[in-house]
Amino acid sequence: MNASDLDVMVPPAQELDLAGRRLAISPLVVGELPAMLKAVRPFAQQLAGDPDWLALLAEHGEALLGALALGSRQPREWVDALPLDEAIVLAAAVFEVNADFFVHRVAPKIGTLAQSLSGRLAGPTPSPA
């Protein structure tokens, strides 16, 4: 296993200096996923490619700010007080780090699980007693 393989399995944290704090933005852990999934659900489709952060903020501000607080592991009040340019830097880092996490770790496992369940469900159905 080389360093790039390890980066796919466990992406390195992104170090940011924002609003007087040094942050290490790292992939979410499983216990953080339910809250993050709930937060990004309203705008998940708009995260593909190069998101328009201003449009996301205008259309889904509360959800986006909640997701940034979760993804940065900072209090919501701290995120709310960020200057716009620093909030955009934070958003890009949070979603970039976690996009890799979902694509390389979660999606393949979900696909494998779906295939496994599909195979099991396609088998004979037991008759009622």
Secondary structure in CASP SS format (residue, H / E / C, confidence):
PFRMAT SS
TARGET T0000
AUTHOR 0000-0000-0000
METHOD secondary structure of the structure
MODEL  1
M C 1.00
N C 1.00
A H 1.00
S H 1.00
D H 1.00
L H 1.00
D H 1.00
V H 1.00
M H 1.00
V C 1.00
P C 1.00
P C 1.00
A C 1.00
Q E 1.00
E E 1.00
L E 1.00
D E 1.00
L E 1.00
A C 1.00
G C 1.00
R E 1.00
R E 1.00
L E 1.00
A E 1.00
I E 1.00
S C 1.00
P C 1.00
L C 1.00
V C 1.00
V H 1.00
G H 1.00
E H 1.00
L H 1.00
P H 1.00
A H 1.00
M H 1.00
L H 1.00
K H 1.00
A H 1.00
V H 1.00
R H 1.00
P H 1.00
F H 1.00
A H 1.00
Q H 1.00
Q H 1.00
L H 1.00
A C 1.00
G C 1.00
D C 1.00
P C 1.00
D C 1.00
W H 1.00
L H 1.00
A H 1.00
L H 1.00
L H 1.00
A H 1.00
E H 1.00
H H 1.00
G H 1.00
E H 1.00
A H 1.00
L H 1.00
L H 1.00
G H 1.00
A H 1.00
L H 1.00
A H 1.00
L H 1.00
G H 1.00
S H 1.00
R C 1.00
Q C 1.00
P C 1.00
R H 1.00
E H 1.00
W H 1.00
V H 1.00
D H 1.00
A C 1.00
L C 1.00
P C 1.00
L H 1.00
D H 1.00
E H 1.00
A H 1.00
I H 1.00
V H 1.00
L H 1.00
A H 1.00
A H 1.00
A H 1.00
V H 1.00
F H 1.00
E H 1.00
V H 1.00
N H 1.00
A H 1.00
D H 1.00
F H 1.00
F H 1.00
V H 1.00
H H 1.00
R H 1.00
V H 1.00
A H 1.00
P H 1.00
K H 1.00
I H 1.00
G H 1.00
T H 1.00
L H 1.00
A H 1.00
Q H 1.00
S H 1.00
L H 1.00
S H 1.00
G H 1.00
R H 1.00
L H 1.00
A H 1.00
G C 1.00
P C 1.00
T C 1.00
P C 1.00
S C 1.00
P C 1.00
A C 1.00
END
